Amino acid sequence: MIILEGKYILTHDLGTSGNKTALFDTNLELISQIKVNYPLYYPKPGWAEQNPEDFWDAVKKATNAIIEQSNINPDEILTLAFDCQMNCTIPIDKAGKTLMNCISWLDTRAAPITHKFSKGMIKISGYGLRSLLMFLKITGGAPGFNGKDPISHILWIKENEPEIYEKTYKFLSVKDFVIYRCTKKAVTSRDLGHISWMMNTNLSICDWSDKILKKFKIDKEKLPEIKKSTEHAGELTIEASKHIGLKPGIPIFVSSGDLTSAALGSGAILDNKPIICLGTADWVAAHTSERLIDVRHYTGIMSSSQGNYLCISKQETGATCLDWIVNQMFVNEMEKFKEKPKELYPYIDSLIEKAEVGAKNLIFTPWMFGERSPVNNPNIRGGFYNLSLEHTREDILRSVYEGVAYNLKWALIFIEKLIGQTDEFNCIGGGVKSDIWCQILSDVLNRKIIQMEEPELAAAKGSAIISMVGLGILKRFSDAIPLIMSKKVFYPNTENNKIYEKLFGEYIQIYKRNKEMFKNLNL
């Protein structure tokens, strides 16, 4: 391993709620961190958008702030590394100007467009047989019917905003948009190409599929070049360097989306080592060398940051459910902790510890904005079931923690059918900072839960690792494993698991019993 003394890697994790910026040394030690928030807009039912300029402004603001905060020489920063929320679409013109707001991964406006994937007399899991076989052969998966994938975004723009489509020079993700601002190069990573459902995911190809693009009449020249995560995207331009206060010419690597970066930063880098992420969204995953797929439950592989695949079941709303309940029911507490925001969630945890295991048989379903896996359905919604006058705020809070855990358990059933039985999980994401949530996960899943150090920075660590491999500081990705530390281990409580097994059985039935109701109310 080559150690460059006094050198740093600056990472920007461009998430849904804001840009988490972290400064690491070349031993992956955290030097400083800061977050710059930006808004999410809901202009119409089912729509979710963000202003791309907010992403660039957040990068500029955070870079300057963290240099000042850490009191380092900015010339000692080796590289800028970016990861981002995935399944977002930003059209830009030839001058690099945005043509409309970013379509978020939460957006379902394009759901009606997905009828294009279901055409045909013979259907399997809702897909037309020919389309499904084509997608499976080329991508190893298929777009969802919720319209949340870039292929659906682009088709929606082409059909509903044809002038914007014609003016578009490139359709970019969040990370790729910021990289373009830094380098004037339009590139994307394999993982983002994969989940656009327009890329041939064969590891010997990993390029846009002419067959898919031709079938759906999408212009290839409007898509960025696909590169490996460790390849150079370009160098920081003089113009961009003036905005962010770093020296021009430093290399910027292609990197990857937040999910695949976080999978690296979890430390579970070797094949079949399972990961749970409890962030704004949540997911269960493991790296693999095989193209695994369960179309019915929208579970399968995506291209990873390290050149193989990540077998994953991703769910739409995880820890954001807690944010929602706090915003609705704990307004006074939010004001009380306004000056000390880091103390709010430990206080919330203390309330949950007072509630009974199982929340007096109250069940919460965390489908707050549709669901992707193991149910690919944009119409389902969250709710509290078996609510009575006996329940307290503490019970309601605990049911949220438990409901998210039930949803992860549901996803795990289908992941383990693909990768085999698992005994322990490296756990990351902001929600994992909660010891009580980790214990609930352990009890519900009946598995050992390993709480990683700085779990909310897993994506940033993964981005740093990618850059360290790109720079030659690490020879291979697995060399990063000793640099990633765990904090605490949680073991399942047998008695608690018995309670949760009963409630989980009812949890599964809630969807089955209410599927038609969700369709009638939300279609």
NORWOJO-V840682 format. One record per backbone hydrogen bond with DSSP energy under -1.0 kcal/mol. CO is the residue of the C=O (numbers start at 1). NH is the residue of the N-H. E is the energy in kcal/mol with one decimal. If there is no record, write none. Layout:
CO,NH,E  CO,NH,E
This chain:
4,7,-1.4  8,78,-3.3  9,24,-2.5  10,81,-2.8  11,22,-1.9  12,83,-2.3  13,15,-1.5  13,20,-2.4  14,85,-2.4  17,38,-2.1  18,15,-2.0  19,36,-2.0  20,13,-2.6  21,34,-2.4  22,11,-3.0  23,31,-3.5  23,32,-1.2  24,9,-2.7  25,28,-1.7  29,25,-1.9  32,23,-2.9  34,21,-3.0  36,19,-2.9  41,49,-2.9  44,47,-2.4  46,108,-3.7  48,104,-2.5  49,41,-3.2  50,102,-2.9  51,54,-1.8  52,56,-1.5  53,57,-2.7  54,58,-2.1  55,59,-1.8  56,60,-2.3  57,61,-2.8  58,62,-2.6  59,63,-2.3  60,64,-2.0  61,65,-2.2  62,66,-2.7  63,67,-1.7  64,68,-1.7  65,69,-2.7  66,70,-2.4  67,71,-1.1  67,72,-1.1  73,76,-2.6  74,77,-1.6  76,8,-2.1  79,10,-2.1  81,12,-2.8  83,14,-2.5  84,258,-4.0  89,103,-2.4  90,172,-3.1  91,99,-2.5  92,169,-3.6  92,170,-1.3  93,96,-2.0  97,93,-2.4  102,50,-1.6  103,89,-1.7  104,107,-1.3  108,111,-1.9  111,114,-1.1  112,115,-1.3  113,116,-2.1  114,117,-1.7  115,118,-1.0  117,128,-2.1  122,129,-2.7  124,127,-2.2  127,124,-2.4  128,132,-2.9  129,133,-2.6  130,134,-2.2  131,135,-2.8  132,136,-2.9  133,137,-2.2  134,138,-2.3  135,139,-3.2  135,140,-1.2  138,201,-2.3  149,153,-2.1  150,154,-2.9  151,155,-2.0  152,156,-2.4  153,157,-2.5  154,158,-2.6  155,159,-1.9  156,160,-3.1  157,161,-2.6  161,165,-2.1  162,166,-2.4  163,167,-1.9  164,168,-1.3  170,92,-2.3  172,90,-2.6  173,177,-2.0  174,178,-1.9  175,179,-2.5  176,180,-2.1  177,181,-1.8  178,182,-1.6  179,183,-2.6  180,184,-2.7  182,237,-2.7  186,225,-2.0  188,227,-2.5  189,193,-2.3  190,194,-2.7  191,195,-2.2  194,197,-2.0  198,209,-3.0  202,205,-2.9  202,206,-1.5  207,200,-3.2  209,213,-2.3  210,214,-2.3  211,215,-2.2  212,216,-2.0  213,218,-2.4  219,222,-1.5  220,223,-2.0  222,171,-2.4  225,188,-2.8  228,231,-1.4  229,255,-2.7  231,254,-2.5  234,252,-2.6  236,249,-2.8  237,241,-2.4  238,242,-1.4  240,244,-1.7  241,245,-1.6  250,236,-2.1  252,233,-3.4  252,234,-1.5  257,261,-2.2  258,262,-2.6  259,263,-1.8  260,264,-1.3  261,265,-2.6  262,266,-1.3  264,267,-1.8  267,269,-1.8  270,273,-1.4  274,426,-1.8  275,285,-2.2  276,428,-2.5  277,283,-1.8  278,431,-2.5  279,319,-3.1  280,318,-3.0  280,320,-1.2  281,279,-1.8  282,315,-3.3  283,277,-2.5  284,313,-2.4  285,275,-2.7  286,311,-2.9  287,272,-3.3  288,309,-2.3  290,292,-1.1  292,301,-1.4  294,299,-2.2  295,298,-1.5  299,294,-3.3  300,312,-3.5  302,310,-2.9  308,304,-2.2  309,288,-2.4  310,302,-1.3  311,286,-1.7  312,300,-1.9  313,284,-1.9  315,282,-1.2  318,321,-1.8  319,323,-1.7  320,324,-2.2  321,325,-2.2  322,326,-2.6  323,327,-2.4  324,328,-1.7  325,329,-2.6  326,330,-2.2  330,334,-2.3  331,335,-1.9  332,336,-2.3  333,337,-2.4  335,338,-1.2  340,343,-2.0  341,344,-1.2  343,347,-1.4  344,348,-2.1  345,349,-2.6  346,350,-1.8  347,351,-1.4  348,352,-1.9  349,353,-2.0  351,354,-1.1  352,355,-1.2  356,359,-2.3  359,362,-1.1  363,385,-3.1  365,383,-1.2  366,368,-1.6  371,377,-1.6  375,377,-1.5  377,371,-2.2  383,365,-2.5  385,363,-2.3  388,391,-1.5  392,396,-2.2  393,397,-2.6  394,398,-2.5  395,399,-2.5  396,400,-1.3  397,401,-1.7  398,402,-2.7  399,403,-2.7  400,404,-2.1  401,405,-1.5  402,406,-2.6  403,407,-2.1  404,408,-2.0  405,409,-2.3  406,410,-2.3  407,411,-2.0  408,412,-2.5  409,413,-1.5  411,415,-1.7  412,416,-2.8  415,418,-1.2  415,419,-2.6  416,420,-1.7  423,448,-2.2  425,450,-3.1  426,276,-2.1  427,452,-1.9  428,278,-2.9  429,432,-1.5  430,433,-1.5  431,434,-1.5  434,438,-1.9  435,439,-2.3  436,440,-2.2  437,441,-2.5  438,442,-2.3  439,443,-2.6  440,444,-2.9  441,445,-2.8  442,446,-1.6  442,447,-1.1  448,425,-1.9  449,490,-2.8  450,427,-3.1  451,487,-3.7  451,488,-1.4  454,457,-2.2  455,429,-2.4  455,458,-1.2  457,461,-2.7  458,462,-2.5  459,463,-2.4  460,464,-2.2  461,465,-2.5  462,466,-2.3  463,467,-2.1  464,468,-2.4  465,469,-2.3  466,470,-2.5  467,471,-2.6  468,473,-1.7  468,474,-1.8  473,2,-1.1  476,479,-1.2  477,480,-2.2  478,481,-1.4  480,483,-1.6  481,484,-1.6  485,453,-2.4  488,451,-2.9  490,449,-2.5  493,497,-2.3  494,498,-1.5  495,499,-1.3  496,500,-2.3  497,501,-2.4  498,502,-1.4  499,503,-1.8  500,504,-2.8  501,505,-1.6  502,506,-1.3  503,507,-2.2  504,508,-2.1  505,509,-1.2  506,510,-1.4  508,512,-1.3  509,513,-2.8  510,514,-1.5  511,515,-1.1  514,518,-2.5  515,519,-1.8  516,520,-2.5  517,521,-2.2  518,522,-2.3  519,523,-1.7
